[in-house]
């Protein structure tokens, strides 16, 4: 985890929290995710003529990732329908890094050394603190919790699949362009089939906001994929989920959700974990 990789992943965390906040802000979740997925597809298609096609060995990963991303979008949409942003986002993101650590050890043969493992553990402790703080003082909404945790499993799955795929692709930008072009078809196609001639009138009021979310989404994941070609998967995954802290701040500023002292403590743990991962790098 060099300073350059760390900076790229932290920037990805900010942009990722931003597009998730936009998706939550748009009242009709299918409208929001149609615009974000469709916008990502258009960006991917626009970049295809200017990028190298991924190497043949990357395509099984790319197609598998596209399927996982579609499941991720569907589950995230359901999480945002059922729960508050400050609850759904931290649970979905915070449950992923430890699973990524285990999967990366099995499939990528990446076992963190002592400093990196300590940094991942500290970061995950901070992320878990934010997630649990989102559940305070309320009766558990088990449907929302289940959807958020299932979303976290898909995040862990596509993180490892894409980490292996982008390394085999020999073209990180080509990989992300093809991934967005392929996965971005499904949700808009479903929406058009459902809405038919009402589609333009439903999309128009939120078009600018949704397309901004698409640009942020593309940028966030492109940065992460580039980082995965320069560092091990588990530290990148743990650092990327610092977006939870950003998401908590967005929830406090824009959705009137309390930030609270436990989230400050969680942020301190996260920063300490980042420091240990940098030391390991």
Secondary structure, 3 states (H helix, E strand, C coil): CCHHHHHHHHHHHHHHHHHHHHHHHCCCHHHHHHHHHHHHHHHHHHHHCCCCCCCHHHHHHHHHHHHHHHHHHHHHHHHHHHCCHHHHHHHHHHCHHHHHHHHHHHHHCCCCCHHHHHHHHHHHHHHHHHHHHCCCCCCCCHHHHHHHHHHHHHHHHHHHHHHHHHHHHCCHHHHHHHHHHHHHHHHHHHHHHHHHHHHHHHHHCCHHHHHHHHHHHHHHHHHHHHHHCCCCHHHHHHHHCCHHHHHHHHHHHHCCCCCCHHHHHHHHHHHHHHHHHHHHC
